[in-house]
Amino acid sequence: MIMSWYYVKDNAQAGPIDEVALGELARSGTITSETLVWKQGMANWVPYSSVGGLSAASIGNVKTAQCAECGKPLPPDQLITVGGRTVCGTCKP
């Protein structure tokens, strides 16, 4: 089952879009780590970074993943998992 995501753009709800499209918007910079996102089953809207930046595995066959802290798209081998969140070297504690 494909999960539909919604996000906030210009103070208005946008979507629904699938996880692949959401990942593409994040890589293009349309969605940042602070953009609020929501899908059915979630209690509240949350920043994109709090959903783990949607790992490469969860958004389909992609060549980049996103730092959960700064939102920068990077090759997965340039990210590490710290405390359950995938972050880049600049953002690691």
C-alpha positions in Angstrom: 0.0 0.0 0.0 1.4 3.4 -1.0 1.2 5.9 1.9 -0.1 9.4 1.0 1.7 12.3 2.6 0.6 15.9 3.0 2.9 18.9 3.7 2.6 22.6 4.4 3.5 25.0 1.6 2.9 28.7 1.8 0.9 28.2 5.0 -1.5 25.8 3.3 -1.9 22.1 3.1 -0.5 20.5 0.0 -0.9 16.9 -1.2 -1.6 14.1 -1.1 1.6 12.8 -2.6 3.4 9.5 -2.3 6.7 8.9 -0.5 8.7 9.0 -3.7 7.3 12.4 -4.7 7.9 13.7 -1.1 11.5 12.6 -1.3 11.9 14.3 -4.6 10.5 17.6 -3.1 13.0 17.3 -0.3 15.9 16.7 -2.6 14.9 19.8 -4.7 14.6 21.9 -1.6 10.9 22.5 -1.8 10.5 20.6 1.5 13.1 21.3 4.2 13.8 19.6 7.5 11.4 22.1 9.1 8.5 21.6 6.7 5.5 20.2 8.5 4.3 16.8 7.1 1.5 14.4 8.0 0.1 11.1 6.9 -2.9 9.1 8.0 -2.3 7.5 11.4 -0.1 10.3 12.8 -1.6 12.2 15.7 -0.1 15.6 14.6 1.8 17.4 11.9 5.6 17.1 12.5 8.7 18.6 11.0 10.0 16.5 8.1 13.3 15.9 10.0 11.4 14.1 12.8 10.2 11.4 10.4 13.8 10.5 9.9 14.1 12.5 6.7 12.4 9.4 5.1 15.4 7.2 4.5 16.4 6.3 1.0 14.8 2.8 1.5 11.5 4.3 2.4 11.2 6.6 -0.5 12.1 4.2 -3.2 15.2 3.7 -5.4 17.1 6.9 -4.9 20.7 7.9 -4.9 20.6 10.4 -2.1 19.2 10.5 1.4 18.5 13.5 3.6 20.1 14.6 6.8 17.4 14.6 9.5 19.0 17.7 11.1 19.8 20.2 8.3 17.8 18.6 5.5 20.7 18.5 3.1 20.5 15.7 0.5 23.7 13.5 0.4 24.7 10.1 -0.8 23.8 7.6 1.9 27.4 6.7 2.5 28.0 10.3 3.8 25.3 10.0 6.5 25.4 8.2 9.9 22.7 7.1 12.3 22.9 8.7 15.7 20.1 8.2 18.2 17.8 6.7 15.5 18.2 9.7 13.2 20.3 9.9 10.0 22.6 12.9 10.0 25.5 14.3 8.1 29.0 14.7 9.4 28.4 18.4 10.0 25.3 17.8 12.1 26.5 14.8 14.1 26.9 15.6 17.9 
